[in-house]
Amino acid sequence: MKIDELLKRLENIKTDEDERREIAEYIAQKLGVDNSIRYYHYIITKDRKIYNTSSYKELLKSNEISPNDAYVYVKNDYFTGYDPIMYFYPFLIDRYFLPHAYLSKLGLESKFYRIAPATELRYVSMVVRFLNAKRAVVEVANIDDVAINTNLPRMVRDISTKQIDDDVAEIIASQLVSQKLFAGHEYYKALVILYKYHENHDTSLAKDVEAIKDAYNRIFQPYRVVYDINTNEFIST
């Protein structure tokens, strides 16, 4: 292969960060709006179609789509006022989100609507709309990297059936949050520290908060955008 052909091909290869940016901006423009349908969980397919998880499961049953079509697992939330955890650490607002997404990626299924076979999932995304402030925060992370960083593969290795009971998902979520992943703190302890610092302005916790923030960024490596709902523009963060 000629050098110029190789360089051209390399230029056309998207990096993981490029793709996370594109997905974050796409999700912000589709779901980060005032009149966004208020389902909480979506799956985005490789062709960029967006389905709430209930519709997605119905389409799987009718063979209109395949588990291999899934690409991004999304939680779409909204808040009237302001919450610092939702704004700065959106992946911490739902302890079930990652287990449900990862179990879906493994091709498992549950009567609970959040878990459905989605074997080609590559990303997870959290969307939070702050309705009074007219802003939406979107973060996108690589699901495989996050799973490794949170030890999810070890927690699910004994699952041997495709149909999973909801209580099994509950056990996995409990194991996930019991780990001291956030600068030596378990999930709920980290949340308490963050709220005391941001809500109660306890500056004595500044070093702890910085360490938790570093751990959050290392674990999730999120691509983050903030979207102005009024102007439909992205805001520098």
Backbone bond lengths (Angstrom), bond angles and torsions (degrees), N, CA, C in turn:
res aa  C-N    CA-C-N  psi(-1)  N-CA   C-N-CA  omega(-1)  CA-C   N-CA-C  phi
1 M - - - 1.457 - - 1.529 109.91 -
2 K 1.319 115.81 134.83 1.446 119.56 179.57 1.525 110.96 -68.36
3 I 1.348 114.58 152.83 1.459 120.10 -177.29 1.524 111.38 -59.42
4 D 1.351 117.07 -44.01 1.461 119.22 -177.54 1.527 111.61 -65.73
5 E 1.337 117.94 -33.28 1.457 121.13 176.61 1.526 111.27 -68.63
6 L 1.339 115.53 -39.54 1.455 120.12 178.27 1.520 110.89 -64.34
7 L 1.332 116.78 -44.64 1.462 120.57 179.57 1.520 111.39 -62.41
8 K 1.335 116.17 -40.01 1.458 120.07 179.45 1.525 110.52 -64.18
9 R 1.334 116.07 -40.98 1.461 119.95 179.34 1.529 110.65 -65.53
10 L 1.322 116.45 -41.74 1.466 120.25 179.28 1.523 111.55 -64.10
11 E 1.329 116.75 -35.89 1.459 120.89 179.21 1.525 111.38 -64.17
12 N 1.329 116.29 -28.69 1.462 120.78 -176.94 1.533 113.03 -87.14
13 I 1.327 117.01 -6.43 1.461 120.67 178.76 1.525 109.24 -82.48
14 K 1.325 115.94 122.35 1.459 120.24 179.71 1.518 109.73 -81.26
15 T 1.302 116.10 137.70 1.452 120.07 172.58 1.525 108.57 -80.04
16 D 1.320 116.05 164.76 1.460 120.32 176.98 1.521 110.50 -58.69
17 E 1.339 117.15 -38.83 1.464 120.14 179.79 1.523 111.24 -66.57
18 D 1.328 117.18 -40.00 1.467 120.41 177.02 1.524 110.27 -58.15
19 E 1.323 115.81 -45.15 1.460 119.25 -176.68 1.521 111.32 -70.25
20 R 1.323 117.08 -39.64 1.467 119.44 177.16 1.524 111.02 -62.15
21 R 1.330 116.54 -38.90 1.475 119.95 177.34 1.524 110.39 -63.01
22 E 1.325 117.31 -47.45 1.464 120.84 179.82 1.531 111.19 -60.03
23 I 1.325 115.84 -43.18 1.461 119.78 -179.39 1.523 110.86 -66.70
24 A 1.330 117.14 -43.57 1.466 120.84 179.72 1.522 110.78 -60.03
25 E 1.313 117.33 -44.15 1.462 120.65 -179.96 1.519 111.31 -67.95
26 Y 1.317 116.97 -38.80 1.462 121.27 178.52 1.535 110.67 -63.61
27 I 1.333 115.81 -46.66 1.460 119.97 -179.41 1.525 110.49 -63.86
28 A 1.326 117.33 -41.46 1.460 120.52 179.59 1.523 110.82 -59.20
29 Q 1.305 116.73 -42.02 1.457 120.67 -177.68 1.524 112.54 -74.53
30 K 1.340 117.29 -25.51 1.459 120.70 -179.82 1.523 113.43 -92.29
31 L 1.331 116.64 -41.70 1.458 120.70 -174.82 1.521 113.67 -110.30
32 G 1.330 117.09 -19.29 1.456 119.62 -177.04 1.508 112.85 -88.50
33 V 1.315 116.92 48.53 1.456 121.80 -178.67 1.524 109.07 -126.89
34 D 1.331 115.48 161.23 1.458 120.38 -174.30 1.519 113.21 -60.62
35 N 1.331 115.83 -40.39 1.457 119.58 -175.11 1.527 112.17 -97.58
36 S 1.326 116.40 21.74 1.465 120.32 177.76 1.521 110.14 -58.85
37 I 1.338 116.09 138.35 1.459 119.62 175.38 1.526 108.26 -57.89
38 R 1.309 116.51 135.20 1.455 118.41 -169.90 1.520 113.46 -97.23
39 Y 1.304 116.69 41.77 1.456 119.55 164.03 1.526 106.62 -71.98
40 Y 1.311 115.80 154.10 1.454 118.38 -176.12 1.525 113.84 -94.92
41 H 1.326 118.01 -26.57 1.458 119.26 -174.95 1.520 111.01 -130.98
42 Y 1.327 114.05 134.92 1.455 121.22 -178.40 1.521 110.52 -133.17
43 I 1.309 114.92 158.27 1.459 121.69 167.17 1.522 107.64 -124.04
44 I 1.319 115.46 128.59 1.461 121.49 176.32 1.523 107.44 -101.50
45 T 1.309 116.16 129.81 1.454 121.12 -179.02 1.525 110.88 -88.55
46 K 1.303 115.58 172.70 1.468 120.86 -176.67 1.523 112.63 -62.20
47 D 1.330 116.67 -25.89 1.464 119.65 178.31 1.534 112.18 -90.37
48 R 1.342 115.85 15.08 1.461 124.12 174.70 1.528 113.85 70.14
49 K 1.310 117.94 20.65 1.459 119.92 172.32 1.522 108.80 -84.50
50 I 1.332 115.99 145.07 1.456 121.51 -174.97 1.525 109.57 -114.51
51 Y 1.332 116.28 124.07 1.457 121.54 179.85 1.531 109.18 -124.95
52 N 1.335 116.82 136.47 1.457 116.00 168.82 1.523 107.03 -69.65
53 T 1.321 116.99 157.75 1.460 119.83 -170.00 1.528 112.94 -64.22
54 S 1.318 117.52 -30.47 1.463 119.49 177.71 1.523 110.75 -66.14
55 S 1.327 117.03 -45.74 1.463 121.07 177.90 1.521 110.90 -64.39
56 Y 1.323 115.46 -39.25 1.463 120.55 179.32 1.528 110.71 -59.35
57 K 1.333 116.97 -44.02 1.462 120.65 -179.39 1.526 111.03 -64.79
58 E 1.330 117.02 -37.57 1.462 120.21 178.15 1.524 110.95 -65.81
59 L 1.330 116.79 -39.84 1.461 120.69 179.19 1.532 111.38 -67.40
60 L 1.324 116.36 -33.35 1.464 119.50 174.75 1.522 110.90 -63.78
61 K 1.325 116.23 -42.89 1.463 120.56 -178.76 1.522 111.43 -62.29
62 S 1.325 116.23 -36.11 1.466 120.25 -178.22 1.529 112.54 -88.56
63 N 1.344 115.60 2.84 1.477 121.70 179.63 1.530 113.12 62.64
64 E 1.326 116.43 22.68 1.474 119.73 176.61 1.523 111.29 -77.98
65 I 1.310 116.23 -24.76 1.459 121.36 172.12 1.514 108.41 -135.94
66 S 1.319 115.73 167.00 1.464 122.15 -177.63 1.530 109.45 -117.92
67 P 1.338 118.21 153.18 1.465 120.36 173.25 1.528 112.57 -56.19
68 N 1.331 116.03 -24.87 1.469 120.23 179.25 1.532 112.76 -74.87
69 D 1.333 116.80 -10.40 1.468 120.10 179.66 1.525 112.19 -80.37
70 A 1.330 117.03 -20.42 1.467 120.72 -174.79 1.523 111.20 -68.86
71 Y 1.328 116.30 143.93 1.469 119.64 -178.12 1.526 113.75 -136.71
72 V 1.335 117.46 -37.10 1.470 120.69 -178.45 1.527 109.25 -134.19
73 Y 1.319 115.62 131.31 1.462 121.98 175.75 1.527 107.29 -103.07
74 V 1.324 116.73 125.07 1.466 120.92 -169.62 1.519 111.36 -124.56
75 K 1.317 116.00 137.81 1.460 120.47 164.69 1.523 107.79 -109.58
76 N 1.318 115.55 128.16 1.461 122.77 -177.81 1.522 108.17 -114.06
77 D 1.319 116.81 111.75 1.455 121.02 -176.21 1.522 109.64 -122.16
78 Y 1.319 115.93 167.05 1.465 119.27 175.84 1.524 109.48 -148.46
79 F 1.315 114.45 157.84 1.457 120.56 -175.84 1.526 107.52 -147.69
80 T 1.314 116.49 133.88 1.464 119.30 -177.56 1.521 110.95 -72.38
81 G 1.327 116.99 -45.56 1.457 120.21 -177.03 1.517 111.89 -94.26
82 Y 1.339 114.97 -126.52 1.466 119.94 -178.48 1.514 108.77 -138.75
83 D 1.314 116.19 137.24 1.464 121.81 177.26 1.526 107.32 -137.42
84 P 1.335 118.58 120.66 1.469 120.58 -174.58 1.526 113.76 -64.79
85 I 1.336 117.20 -31.73 1.462 118.85 179.09 1.521 109.57 -69.29
86 M 1.321 116.05 -45.40 1.465 119.79 177.37 1.522 111.57 -59.65
87 Y 1.321 116.07 -35.91 1.470 119.59 -175.83 1.527 112.07 -79.33
88 F 1.318 117.43 -47.55 1.464 120.64 -173.45 1.534 113.89 -94.28
89 Y 1.338 117.27 -26.28 1.465 120.39 -174.37 1.533 110.26 -135.23
90 P 1.305 118.67 59.47 1.472 120.11 -172.42 1.521 114.74 -59.41
91 F 1.333 118.76 -28.57 1.463 119.36 179.77 1.528 112.81 -70.71
92 L 1.328 117.43 -6.31 1.461 120.37 179.41 1.526 112.93 -95.52
93 I 1.328 118.28 -2.53 1.460 118.40 -170.75 1.527 113.72 -82.84
94 D 1.317 118.13 -10.30 1.468 120.70 -178.41 1.517 109.33 -144.61
95 R 1.309 116.87 108.10 1.469 120.83 -175.79 1.530 112.66 -71.04
96 Y 1.325 117.20 -15.75 1.471 120.62 179.83 1.519 113.06 -88.56
97 F 1.320 116.86 -16.38 1.459 120.92 -170.47 1.529 112.41 -58.40
98 L 1.316 117.42 -54.06 1.462 120.26 -177.51 1.532 112.58 -64.80
99 P 1.345 119.74 -46.16 1.468 118.63 176.97 1.521 112.80 -57.58
100 H 1.327 117.48 -41.72 1.467 119.65 -179.38 1.522 111.14 -66.69
101 A 1.323 117.26 -40.77 1.464 120.31 178.48 1.522 110.63 -64.95
102 Y 1.333 116.82 -43.62 1.462 120.26 -176.78 1.524 111.65 -69.48
103 L 1.322 117.42 -39.48 1.457 120.35 176.40 1.529 110.57 -63.17
104 S 1.316 116.21 -35.99 1.469 120.46 175.77 1.523 110.37 -64.31
105 K 1.319 116.78 -41.85 1.459 120.80 179.44 1.531 111.14 -63.19
106 L 1.312 116.78 -31.02 1.469 120.67 178.55 1.530 112.01 -75.72
107 G 1.331 116.37 -2.28 1.458 120.37 178.34 1.512 113.74 85.96
108 L 1.322 116.75 14.16 1.458 120.58 -178.80 1.522 110.94 -84.29
109 E 1.322 114.33 166.93 1.460 119.94 -177.01 1.513 109.30 -143.20
110 S 1.319 115.78 150.43 1.454 121.65 178.54 1.517 108.84 -142.25
111 K 1.319 116.07 157.06 1.459 119.29 171.78 1.522 109.90 -64.34
112 F 1.313 115.85 -27.51 1.460 120.88 176.23 1.521 108.29 -66.52
113 Y 1.333 116.90 130.33 1.460 120.59 -166.89 1.523 114.73 -65.65
114 R 1.315 119.72 -16.97 1.468 119.71 -175.16 1.526 113.35 -78.45
115 I 1.314 118.16 -19.98 1.461 120.87 -175.12 1.525 109.40 -106.52
116 A 1.345 116.38 117.75 1.461 121.74 -179.61 1.519 108.12 -149.67
117 P 1.322 118.51 146.31 1.464 120.67 -178.26 1.524 111.90 -54.96
118 A 1.324 115.50 123.90 1.469 121.62 -177.91 1.526 107.39 -150.97
119 T 1.314 115.35 66.98 1.456 121.52 -164.09 1.518 115.47 -69.78
120 E 1.336 117.74 -18.82 1.467 119.46 179.98 1.531 112.52 -102.10
121 L 1.323 116.85 18.86 1.465 119.09 177.09 1.525 110.19 -56.23
122 R 1.312 114.76 132.70 1.465 119.73 178.04 1.528 111.72 -116.88
123 Y 1.337 116.21 -29.69 1.459 119.57 -175.17 1.522 111.32 -132.69
124 V 1.331 113.80 156.77 1.463 121.97 168.22 1.523 107.27 -122.28
125 S 1.331 114.81 149.07 1.465 118.55 -177.54 1.518 110.39 -142.96
126 M 1.330 114.95 140.32 1.458 121.75 173.24 1.525 108.76 -112.32
127 V 1.326 116.02 133.11 1.469 122.58 178.23 1.519 107.69 -123.70
128 V 1.320 117.82 126.57 1.457 121.29 176.15 1.523 108.44 -129.18
129 R 1.323 115.57 121.29 1.462 120.90 176.58 1.524 109.49 -99.60
130 F 1.320 116.77 125.96 1.460 122.53 175.63 1.530 106.17 -100.38
131 L 1.338 115.18 100.96 1.455 120.18 -166.49 1.527 113.09 -68.03
132 N 1.338 117.71 -40.00 1.469 119.13 179.20 1.521 111.76 -68.10
133 A 1.322 116.54 -39.76 1.470 120.91 -178.56 1.522 112.03 -81.41
134 K 1.325 116.71 -10.57 1.472 121.49 -179.56 1.531 111.35 58.23
135 R 1.317 114.89 44.87 1.460 120.08 177.06 1.528 109.74 -132.58
136 A 1.314 114.57 152.04 1.460 120.48 174.45 1.523 108.50 -129.44
137 V 1.319 115.53 134.87 1.458 121.86 176.13 1.526 108.31 -107.48
138 V 1.322 115.92 131.16 1.463 120.87 178.78 1.521 108.47 -128.93
139 E 1.334 116.25 129.05 1.452 120.83 172.10 1.527 109.25 -125.20
140 V 1.324 115.11 141.22 1.470 121.59 -179.95 1.521 108.43 -126.55
141 A 1.341 116.23 134.69 1.465 121.42 179.84 1.522 109.99 -133.91
142 N 1.317 115.96 154.42 1.458 122.41 176.31 1.533 108.38 -77.93
143 I 1.318 117.45 120.48 1.463 120.80 -172.18 1.537 112.21 -65.68
144 D 1.328 117.75 -34.32 1.463 119.57 -179.85 1.522 111.17 -68.06
145 D 1.332 116.53 -42.48 1.461 120.38 178.71 1.527 111.10 -63.58
146 V 1.334 116.05 -43.76 1.463 119.93 -179.55 1.528 110.60 -65.43
147 A 1.321 116.34 -40.37 1.468 119.71 179.80 1.525 110.95 -60.38
148 I 1.318 116.39 -44.83 1.467 120.19 178.99 1.527 110.56 -64.06
149 N 1.324 116.32 -43.12 1.467 120.71 -177.22 1.526 113.26 -68.94
150 T 1.335 116.65 -19.27 1.466 120.23 179.62 1.530 112.56 -110.82
151 N 1.336 116.46 7.29 1.471 122.25 176.31 1.530 113.85 65.52
152 L 1.314 118.05 24.23 1.460 120.50 179.95 1.533 113.53 -61.25
153 P 1.347 119.39 -39.57 1.474 117.85 179.54 1.523 113.02 -56.27
154 R 1.312 117.74 -38.19 1.472 120.82 179.13 1.529 110.98 -65.85
155 M 1.322 117.27 -34.49 1.465 121.02 -176.34 1.523 112.88 -74.07
156 V 1.316 117.13 -23.11 1.465 119.59 -175.25 1.534 112.55 -107.49
157 R 1.317 118.10 2.66 1.466 119.97 -170.69 1.524 113.72 -65.56
158 D 1.330 118.05 -21.90 1.463 120.10 -178.09 1.527 113.02 -92.11
159 I 1.307 117.66 0.14 1.467 120.09 178.89 1.527 109.15 -74.79
160 S 1.313 116.84 126.14 1.465 120.27 -173.88 1.520 113.63 -121.90
161 T 1.325 117.85 3.23 1.463 120.87 -179.33 1.525 109.88 -120.66
162 K 1.318 115.27 156.26 1.469 120.30 178.32 1.522 111.87 -80.03
163 Q 1.341 115.79 -31.06 1.459 120.62 178.95 1.525 107.91 -92.69
164 I 1.309 116.25 121.58 1.456 120.29 -174.81 1.522 110.37 -114.16
165 D 1.320 116.13 134.81 1.461 120.80 177.47 1.523 110.26 -75.13
166 D 1.318 115.03 150.90 1.462 119.45 -178.87 1.526 112.12 -63.04
167 D 1.339 116.83 -30.93 1.460 118.33 -178.83 1.529 111.65 -69.90
168 V 1.346 117.38 -25.38 1.460 120.33 175.12 1.527 109.84 -68.28
169 A 1.326 116.30 -42.55 1.461 120.47 176.50 1.520 110.50 -61.87
170 E 1.322 116.19 -35.36 1.466 120.84 177.80 1.528 110.66 -65.11
171 I 1.310 117.54 -42.03 1.468 121.52 178.97 1.526 110.58 -62.26
172 I 1.325 116.16 -43.70 1.471 120.28 179.95 1.522 110.33 -62.95
173 A 1.323 117.22 -43.09 1.464 120.73 178.41 1.524 110.80 -61.64
174 S 1.332 116.55 -40.06 1.469 120.62 179.11 1.526 111.07 -65.78
175 Q 1.334 117.04 -40.58 1.459 120.21 177.07 1.530 110.93 -63.90
176 L 1.318 115.10 -39.64 1.466 120.04 -179.36 1.520 111.45 -59.62
177 V 1.322 117.12 -49.01 1.461 120.11 -174.32 1.520 112.75 -79.03
178 S 1.331 117.75 -12.56 1.469 119.79 179.53 1.525 112.09 -80.93
179 Q 1.332 117.35 -11.71 1.466 120.66 -179.98 1.530 110.78 -76.06
180 K 1.303 115.37 148.92 1.462 120.23 179.05 1.530 109.59 -91.96
181 L 1.318 114.48 67.36 1.465 120.74 -174.38 1.519 113.72 -83.17
182 F 1.313 116.62 -20.91 1.464 120.03 -170.43 1.529 110.73 -106.69
183 A 1.342 113.35 82.62 1.466 120.75 178.73 1.531 111.18 55.00
184 G 1.338 115.90 42.87 1.450 120.75 179.02 1.507 114.77 85.18
185 H 1.320 117.54 3.93 1.466 121.44 -178.92 1.525 110.27 -110.57
186 E 1.329 115.93 142.08 1.456 120.55 170.63 1.526 109.29 -70.36
187 Y 1.309 115.25 166.22 1.468 122.89 -175.84 1.536 112.66 -50.75
188 Y 1.334 117.38 -55.09 1.464 119.68 -174.84 1.524 112.15 -69.12
189 K 1.341 117.04 -34.99 1.459 119.79 176.53 1.527 110.05 -64.55
190 A 1.327 116.62 -40.16 1.460 120.14 177.70 1.523 110.88 -62.77
191 L 1.332 116.93 -40.23 1.467 120.15 178.46 1.525 111.42 -62.99
192 V 1.333 116.12 -42.03 1.475 119.85 178.63 1.522 110.38 -59.90
193 I 1.309 117.01 -45.18 1.470 121.16 179.71 1.523 110.47 -61.96
194 L 1.316 116.93 -44.37 1.466 120.40 -178.57 1.526 111.30 -64.23
195 Y 1.325 117.03 -42.59 1.463 119.97 179.54 1.531 111.60 -66.95
196 K 1.330 116.79 -40.96 1.471 119.10 178.81 1.526 110.91 -61.56
197 Y 1.309 115.71 -38.10 1.466 119.64 -179.37 1.521 111.36 -72.63
198 H 1.320 117.38 -49.70 1.463 120.54 -174.37 1.529 113.62 -79.44
199 E 1.324 116.39 -37.19 1.462 119.59 -176.49 1.531 111.96 -90.39
200 N 1.314 116.82 -42.69 1.471 120.98 -176.69 1.519 113.32 -97.54
201 H 1.333 115.92 -2.00 1.466 122.39 177.57 1.532 112.43 56.53
202 D 1.325 114.80 42.04 1.464 121.02 177.68 1.532 108.33 -82.05
203 T 1.321 115.79 91.97 1.465 120.46 -175.16 1.532 113.10 -69.96
204 S 1.322 117.27 -13.85 1.467 119.70 177.44 1.530 111.33 -65.72
205 L 1.333 115.91 -15.36 1.459 120.81 -178.29 1.531 112.59 -97.30
206 A 1.328 116.83 9.93 1.462 120.81 -174.09 1.532 112.44 -57.10
207 K 1.329 117.57 -44.03 1.471 120.24 -179.24 1.523 111.38 -66.91
208 D 1.335 116.28 -39.12 1.468 120.18 177.49 1.523 110.78 -63.30
209 V 1.321 115.93 -42.77 1.464 120.96 -179.51 1.526 110.46 -63.73
210 E 1.309 116.69 -42.33 1.466 119.88 179.20 1.529 110.86 -63.63
211 A 1.333 116.39 -39.00 1.462 120.13 178.78 1.530 111.04 -68.30
212 I 1.332 117.57 -39.67 1.462 121.46 177.42 1.525 110.37 -65.52
213 K 1.312 116.03 -41.48 1.470 120.95 177.87 1.532 110.68 -61.01
214 D 1.329 116.86 -43.81 1.469 120.85 178.12 1.531 110.71 -61.33
215 A 1.346 115.77 -42.65 1.469 119.94 178.93 1.527 110.48 -64.20
216 Y 1.315 116.79 -42.64 1.476 121.38 178.30 1.525 110.40 -57.80
217 N 1.322 116.62 -47.83 1.468 120.46 -178.81 1.531 112.07 -67.41
218 R 1.314 116.80 -33.29 1.467 120.22 178.31 1.528 110.60 -71.17
219 I 1.325 117.19 -41.15 1.463 121.38 -177.44 1.527 111.87 -70.27
220 F 1.329 116.19 -46.38 1.465 119.98 -172.98 1.533 113.00 -97.41
221 Q 1.326 117.44 -26.12 1.463 121.28 -177.48 1.533 109.98 43.65
222 P 1.323 117.08 53.52 1.468 119.68 -171.04 1.522 113.18 -76.24
223 Y 1.330 115.57 143.15 1.467 119.26 164.61 1.516 105.39 -91.93
224 R 1.325 116.43 125.74 1.464 121.81 -169.73 1.517 111.17 -120.81
225 V 1.339 115.97 135.82 1.458 120.92 170.82 1.525 108.18 -132.65
226 V 1.333 115.05 150.34 1.462 121.89 172.72 1.523 107.21 -119.49
227 Y 1.318 115.57 128.87 1.461 121.92 -170.18 1.518 109.71 -117.73
228 D 1.350 116.82 130.03 1.458 122.48 176.60 1.531 108.19 -83.64
229 I 1.321 116.60 113.58 1.461 121.01 -176.13 1.525 111.40 -67.23
230 N 1.336 117.26 -32.85 1.464 120.20 -178.95 1.518 112.52 -71.10
231 T 1.334 116.42 -46.18 1.463 120.25 -173.10 1.519 112.87 -96.52
232 N 1.346 116.68 -8.92 1.479 120.94 -176.28 1.529 111.55 58.42
233 E 1.322 114.93 40.80 1.465 120.13 -179.77 1.522 108.93 -128.41
234 F 1.330 115.16 155.59 1.450 120.75 177.41 1.526 109.75 -87.15
235 I 1.338 114.78 142.42 1.457 121.53 -176.40 1.520 108.63 -106.83
236 S 1.310 116.69 136.54 1.458 120.60 176.55 1.518 110.11 -65.00
237 T 1.337 115.81 137.20 1.472 119.21 179.52 1.518 110.11 -122.44
